[in-house]
Amino acid sequence: MRILLADDSIAFDGFSPTSQPLDGPEKAFAGLAPALARRGHEVTVFNRCAFPVTVDGLRWEGWDGERPSAVEALIASRLPRLLDFVPQADRRLIWLGGPAAALDQPAAEAFIVRHRPRVVFWSQAQRNEWINRLGLDTRVIPPGVAPAYFEETAMNPAGPPRAIATSHPLADVAWLIDLWCKRVRPSVAGAELHVYSALLDRGQLGAELPAGVVPVLAAAHAAQEHGVTIHRPLPDPQMADAYRAARVHLYPGRANEAYASTVADSQATGLPCVARAVSAALVEQVIVGQTGIVAATDDGFANAAIELLSDRARFDRLSAGARSLQRGRTWANMAAEWEACLA
């Protein structure tokens, strides 16, 4: 099948996941394209890559490259306007790595009405929030997990015990830091909270930040004496190593979250997650008592974090569960689901 994938976000290509950190939608896009190609399809990518490049037999074309007049399947990443990318396509699909409400914006609705695409969501919770007035065919296919997170490398928790946070600074990271300082750190002497955030890292290097992020950076700096440090997000191989050195992934979550890619990645390495019950999509991802803990209250969140940081036996049980239950989220398996969706 001749398949074209289109993305209009940042500059990246097939080499990027192992050489630079990517946000969830870009990383998923970079994982799906080669996975489909490995199943024997003729796949071409158009995006904002710096220059055309062929990676593992897959052609990445720049945005201004010559577009084909017709394909058998067009997969548009997130933006409904990309459904217009080629004049003729036997099948048009949009893979929505964000809030479903984006499909109901007036500018987006025109493309949805014109092409009546198949809409592929990242989570059931995301699909449930969309009214789907046109009665379009919808599917749920979560992103796969990159190979680096599936390596048979044993967990190697560092000492003192370490927690990792990967949320956007405005997704209640200030709340997490406050809870850490008041409840978690006093109960686990020497424990460290490593906050991975590109925005906060740029801010601590002197870059100008959005107004709402400034207080979060200030809170993180004030909490240094409580073991809180800011780190630049890493490419997949190095990020996998960071997860393996930790004891828990602390993830506040937010109500309109479509999918927590970093939680999928960390669980695949064997890192348990403690999450709040504020995101239906996140609740789907964390299997309570097997891959992590979902807390309904602040005290519940803090107590779960304390337990995983201080109780090695509890950590080992949840770590083994997280690692085994995420084994099926390979890109090979996800590509097979996509192949069925494209039929």
KERO-804775 format. One record per residue (C-alpha): x, y, z; residue number from 1. Coordinates in steps of 0.05 Angstrom, whole numbers, always signed. Example, Ala and Ser with C-alpha at 12.3 -4.5 7.8 and 13.67 -1.06 7.14 Angstrom:
<pts>
+246, -90, +156, 1
+273, -21, +143, 2
</pts>
This chain:
<pts>
+0, +0, +0, 1
+24, +70, -17, 2
+20, +109, +48, 3
+36, +182, +60, 4
+44, +211, +130, 5
+41, +287, +138, 6
+62, +328, +199, 7
+68, +403, +205, 8
+102, +417, +271, 9
+177, +421, +286, 10
+238, +399, +246, 11
+253, +326, +259, 12
+267, +262, +220, 13
+278, +188, +229, 14
+345, +199, +265, 15
+315, +247, +316, 16
+288, +199, +370, 17
+358, +173, +384, 18
+393, +240, +379, 19
+346, +291, +410, 20
+286, +293, +457, 21
+218, +297, +422, 22
+148, +311, +449, 23
+99, +253, +447, 24
+64, +269, +380, 25
+130, +278, +342, 26
+160, +216, +373, 27
+98, +175, +356, 28
+99, +200, +284, 29
+173, +181, +278, 30
+157, +112, +305, 31
+96, +97, +262, 32
+125, +112, +194, 33
+183, +62, +195, 34
+140, +10, +230, 35
+91, +12, +171, 36
+149, +10, +122, 37
+177, -52, +156, 38
+111, -87, +141, 39
+124, -79, +67, 40
+85, -15, +52, 41
+112, +41, +8, 42
+114, +97, +59, 43
+133, +170, +48, 44
+137, +224, +101, 45
+127, +298, +90, 46
+144, +344, +148, 47
+189, +402, +168, 48
+254, +362, +167, 49
+315, +404, +154, 50
+330, +369, +89, 51
+305, +307, +52, 52
+335, +243, +80, 53
+327, +168, +75, 54
+329, +130, +141, 55
+324, +54, +141, 56
+294, +56, +72, 57
+241, +107, +90, 58
+240, +173, +53, 59
+231, +237, +93, 60
+213, +295, +47, 61
+217, +368, +65, 62
+153, +409, +68, 63
+166, +439, -1, 64
+182, +372, -34, 65
+143, +348, -94, 66
+79, +317, -69, 67
+47, +257, -103, 68
-20, +269, -137, 69
-51, +206, -108, 70
-38, +155, -52, 71
-77, +97, -25, 72
-75, +124, +47, 73
-61, +192, +76, 74
-48, +196, +151, 75
-52, +268, +177, 76
-19, +281, +244, 77
-64, +321, +290, 78
-83, +378, +242, 79
-147, +369, +201, 80
-121, +417, +148, 81
-70, +364, +130, 82
-127, +321, +103, 83
-121, +366, +42, 84
-47, +348, +32, 85
-56, +309, -32, 86
-111, +315, -85, 87
-130, +242, -85, 88
-128, +189, -30, 89
-168, +125, -26, 90
-168, +132, +50, 91
-158, +194, +93, 92
-144, +187, +167, 93
-127, +236, +222, 94
-86, +212, +282, 95
-105, +257, +339, 96
-50, +265, +391, 97
-85, +319, +430, 98
-153, +341, +458, 99
-212, +317, +416, 100
-242, +388, +420, 101
-191, +407, +366, 102
-235, +372, +315, 103
-294, +418, +331, 104
-259, +484, +317, 105
-291, +521, +258, 106
-227, +520, +217, 107
-219, +445, +228, 108
-292, +427, +218, 109
-291, +446, +145, 110
-237, +395, +130, 111
-273, +342, +171, 112
-338, +353, +134, 113
-304, +354, +66, 114
-264, +290, +74, 115
-302, +250, +127, 116
-238, +217, +150, 117
-228, +158, +196, 118
-208, +188, +263, 119
-155, +150, +302, 120
-150, +168, +376, 121
-94, +154, +424, 122
-139, +133, +482, 123
-211, +111, +494, 124
-220, +169, +542, 125
-201, +216, +486, 126
-252, +184, +439, 127
-306, +187, +492, 128
-301, +263, +497, 129
-316, +274, +423, 130
-389, +282, +403, 131
-376, +258, +331, 132
-437, +292, +300, 133
-422, +264, +231, 134
-420, +192, +255, 135
-349, +182, +228, 136
-312, +117, +237, 137
-266, +121, +297, 138
-212, +76, +324, 139
-165, +76, +384, 140
-92, +60, +370, 141
-43, +84, +424, 142
+28, +100, +404, 143
+80, +47, +408, 144
+140, +50, +454, 145
+210, +60, +426, 146
+258, +1, +428, 147
+305, +35, +478, 148
+253, +26, +533, 149
+245, -49, +519, 150
+318, -67, +525, 151
+331, -125, +573, 152
+371, -80, +619, 153
+357, -89, +693, 154
+330, -33, +736, 155
+387, -2, +775, 156
+357, +47, +825, 157
+406, +99, +848, 158
+420, +117, +920, 159
+393, +160, +951, 160
+324, +140, +923, 161
+302, +181, +864, 162
+235, +203, +835, 163
+226, +229, +764, 164
+175, +280, +738, 165
+164, +294, +664, 166
+100, +336, +662, 167
+94, +403, +628, 168
+109, +458, +680, 169
+38, +483, +678, 170
+9, +414, +690, 171
+14, +424, +766, 172
+89, +415, +772, 173
+88, +471, +825, 174
+37, +429, +864, 175
+82, +369, +858, 176
+143, +407, +883, 177
+103, +434, +942, 178
+77, +364, +960, 179
+148, +337, +954, 180
+177, +388, +1001, 181
+121, +384, +1053, 182
+104, +310, +1053, 183
+151, +265, +1014, 184
+222, +290, +1028, 185
+212, +295, +1103, 186
+192, +222, +1104, 187
+248, +196, +1059, 188
+314, +226, +1080, 189
+358, +247, +1022, 190
+307, +229, +968, 191
+314, +267, +903, 192
+262, +293, +853, 193
+290, +301, +783, 194
+244, +345, +741, 195
+255, +335, +666, 196
+230, +396, +628, 197
+257, +431, +567, 198
+222, +496, +587, 199
+249, +497, +658, 200
+318, +477, +634, 201
+320, +536, +586, 202
+294, +581, +641, 203
+350, +562, +689, 204
+400, +578, +634, 205
+372, +648, +628, 206
+320, +642, +571, 207
+256, +683, +576, 208
+197, +641, +598, 209
+122, +648, +590, 210
+94, +686, +650, 211
+59, +626, +680, 212
+122, +584, +680, 213
+165, +634, +718, 214
+134, +617, +787, 215
+145, +542, +773, 216
+219, +554, +759, 217
+223, +596, +823, 218
+190, +540, +863, 219
+239, +489, +835, 220
+299, +532, +852, 221
+272, +545, +923, 222
+265, +470, +932, 223
+337, +452, +915, 224
+352, +442, +989, 225
+297, +389, +988, 226
+331, +349, +932, 227
+294, +380, +873, 228
+335, +389, +809, 229
+317, +409, +738, 230
+342, +367, +679, 231
+340, +373, +604, 232
+298, +318, +571, 233
+342, +267, +536, 234
+338, +224, +473, 235
+305, +156, +482, 236
+367, +115, +499, 237
+391, +163, +553, 238
+321, +175, +579, 239
+311, +100, +587, 240
+374, +98, +630, 241
+347, +155, +673, 242
+282, +117, +685, 243
+320, +54, +704, 244
+358, +93, +758, 245
+294, +118, +791, 246
+244, +88, +839, 247
+180, +123, +818, 248
+152, +166, +762, 249
+109, +221, +794, 250
+57, +246, +745, 251
+4, +297, +766, 252
-34, +294, +700, 253
-86, +342, +673, 254
-159, +333, +656, 255
-156, +341, +580, 256
-94, +297, +570, 257
-100, +251, +510, 258
-44, +204, +529, 259
+18, +206, +573, 260
+74, +183, +528, 261
+128, +188, +581, 262
+88, +144, +628, 263
+84, +90, +574, 264
+159, +96, +563, 265
+177, +93, +637, 266
+131, +35, +652, 267
+162, -5, +595, 268
+230, +2, +629, 269
+200, -23, +694, 270
+190, +44, +730, 271
+124, +46, +770, 272
+81, +109, +765, 273
+42, +147, +816, 274
-12, +189, +783, 275
-71, +231, +804, 276
-141, +210, +784, 277
-153, +274, +745, 278
-143, +246, +674, 279
-186, +190, +647, 280
-133, +175, +595, 281
-79, +169, +648, 282
-123, +123, +690, 283
-126, +77, +629, 284
-51, +73, +626, 285
-35, +57, +699, 286
-59, -11, +722, 287
-69, -1, +796, 288
-30, -48, +839, 289
+8, -76, +779, 290
+43, -19, +742, 291
+32, +37, +791, 292
-17, +73, +836, 293
-72, +123, +820, 294
-86, +170, +878, 295
-152, +207, +890, 296
-123, +255, +943, 297
-59, +293, +957, 298
-45, +249, +1018, 299
-56, +187, +976, 300
-7, +212, +924, 301
+46, +230, +976, 302
+38, +164, +1013, 303
+45, +124, +949, 304
+108, +162, +930, 305
+137, +151, +1000, 306
+122, +77, +996, 307
+157, +66, +929, 308
+217, +108, +950, 309
+227, +72, +1016, 310
+199, +1, +1007, 311
+244, -38, +959, 312
+201, -100, +959, 313
+139, -58, +939, 314
+181, -24, +884, 315
+206, -91, +858, 316
+135, -120, +853, 317
+107, -60, +815, 318
+169, -54, +772, 319
+162, -125, +749, 320
+89, -114, +734, 321
+101, -50, +695, 322
+156, -82, +654, 323
+116, -145, +636, 324
+49, -112, +622, 325
+79, -60, +574, 326
+116, -111, +532, 327
+61, -112, +480, 328
+65, -38, +463, 329
+119, -47, +410, 330
+115, -9, +345, 331
+112, -75, +308, 332
+47, -91, +344, 333
+20, -21, +335, 334
+36, -23, +260, 335
-5, -87, +254, 336
-64, -50, +286, 337
-54, +7, +237, 338
-52, -42, +179, 339
-121, -68, +199, 340
-145, +3, +207, 341
-122, +21, +136, 342
-156, -39, +104, 343
</pts>
